[in-house]
């Protein structure tokens, strides 16, 4: 059966579909999809604006991620930046470039993922752009947010505690598992977490031969989900006490280095304090990977790294403190080393 492509649908029909799917009424949106520009009238608050691109072959491999997951992730990574500034996400601009022979089904699933994400975060799609592409799929989103008090990377002060939400390294471990699986795993945001998908037999690396890794779906699924369907961490309960904030997108060490550089300070953190999930530790060891390396440099966790003065306890984990100079990590054995931009960087070869 011949698959319908985007070329057979056409730009205008696709635009009409997007408009039908995402048309919403919102008090601060005077003009939304359909005009040359959206008209937004925020009331008495700062307007935060962020944008992120996702390019095939750089940020994702379509052999390993579905259109739905790609759409959900695109929104989440942008919303995460707004949360990391202490804002509330409001509006989304969406840019899509695909080849003319791209199956319509892929684009429909992409829009489904975007739709579930904007509903989850309470965001309104107000416009964007469509284009044909000569190369692979290229996506970009711009998200606006509002806030009365916003947080910067430059607010950390000597003596502040350094905290991080959630667990680190799950997403990076999930990516390694996904590469071992070698194909897409069609989980969705609303799918029951009890659903199971057949996985290939995984072999332990490091000369164990044909012995099975012993990883169950209950262990693997949450790690895959953390990579394929990341959820941005709402910072509403953290904003008041925080002095500086950033989301962990490229890795804990590189993102903490950015806070220190912008604030003109140093940091001292402890490996024994880094929050790691038991399932990640188990899976990493089965794959022959170091769990601590994944947690420190893996990236794409989209947890929140922040500094704050001493005060009431928070649900986040304290991993160290802000110092006058140098960024130092203390190993579980008590050894110290200086760290800097250890994590993901574009154009780094």
Secondary structure as UniProt FT lines:
FT   HELIX           6..9
FT   HELIX           11..22
FT   TURN            27..28
FT   STRAND          29..31
FT   TURN            33..34
FT   STRAND          39..40
FT   STRAND          46..56
FT   TURN            57..59
FT   TURN            62..64
FT   HELIX           67..84
FT   TURN            85..86
FT   STRAND          88..98
FT   TURN            100..101
FT   HELIX           104..121
FT   STRAND          124..132
FT   STRAND          138..147
FT   HELIX           153..155
FT   TURN            158..159
FT   STRAND          161..164
FT   HELIX           170..181
FT   TURN            189..190
FT   TURN            193..194
FT   TURN            205..207
FT   TURN            209..210
FT   HELIX           217..228
FT   TURN            236..241
FT   STRAND          242..247
FT   HELIX           252..263
FT   STRAND          266..270
FT   HELIX           271..273
FT   HELIX           278..286
FT   TURN            287..288
FT   HELIX           291..297
FT   STRAND          304..308
FT   STRAND          317..323
FT   STRAND          327..330
FT   TURN            332..333
FT   STRAND          336..338
FT   TURN            346..347
//
